[in-house]
Amino acid sequence: MPVSTLVEMLAARSREHPEKVAYRFLTDGELQAETLTYAELEAGARRVAASLRPHVAAGDRALLLHAPGLDYITGLFGCLCAGAGAVPAIPPPNN
């Protein structure tokens, strides 16, 4: 079945290959630190979308403040699932 959006692609991959690794986060560019399967990514994105929907309308933008890592990817897909455009930004440093 052809897909036309990243959200549709994620849903299709999650159905077809739920345990396949979708993303790997490498802490120093060489060592594997964490992985995220298609099923985990879709479930996380759906949770993010559910929490966003009461606050955004389709086409709104959402500020995405995450340090590099898998939470960033989940948040990005969550914004897309909610119909919002993600505006990536680096969070301020902790003092």
N, C-alpha and C positions, 0 to 999 in steps of 0.2 A: 504494500500500500504506500503510495507516495506521500511524503510529508512536505508541508510548506513553511513551517515555523520551527524554531528551536524547541519550543515547548512540545510540539507534536513529535519531533525527533526524539526527545528525551522519553516521552511516554512509550513510543514504539520500541526504543532500545531497552527500556525497563521491562516491557512485556517479553521481548524476544531473548534478551540476555541479562536477566536481573543480577546475576552474580559476577558478571564481567566488570573489570575495573574500568571506570569512566575517566577518573583523574588520579594522578599521583602528585603529591607535593614533596619536592626534594628540598631539604633544608639548605644544603650548600651546592646544589646543582648536581650532586653525585649520589648522595645517600638517600635512600627511600625513607621517608618519615611516616607518611600516612597515605592511605588509599581510600577511595570512595567508589562504590559500585553504582551502576545505573539505578538499581532499586533504592539504595540509600540516598542518592542524589535526588531522585524524584520525590521520595517521601519527605526529605528535608525541605525541598523547594515548595512542596504543597503546604507544609507547616508555615513556612515564611509567608507564602501567598495568603493563607487564611488569616494571619495576623495583620497583614497589610490592607486587605480588602476593605475593612471598615474605615480606613483612613485615606484611601486614594481612589480616584476614579480612573477609568480606562484612559490611557494617554498621559496621565500625570507622571511626574518624575519623582523618584525616591532617592534620597542620598544614601549611598552605600559606604559606610565607614567600617571597614574591616582591614586588619593587618593581612599581609599575604598569607594564603593558606586555603584550606578546603571550605572554611566558613564563607570566604569571599565568593567562591564558586556557587555554593548553595544559596547565598543571598542574591547573587546575580540571577540565577534561574528562578528564585522565588519572586523577584520583581517581574520577570517576564511572565510567569504564571499568573500574577495578579493583574497583568496588563499595564504595568507601569514601566517606564524607562528608568534604568539604573544609571545613577550619576556617581561614578566611583571617585572616592577621595581617600587620602591617607589619614588615619586618625591622628590626633595630636599626641605627642609623646607624653608618657606618664612621668610626672615629676615627683 
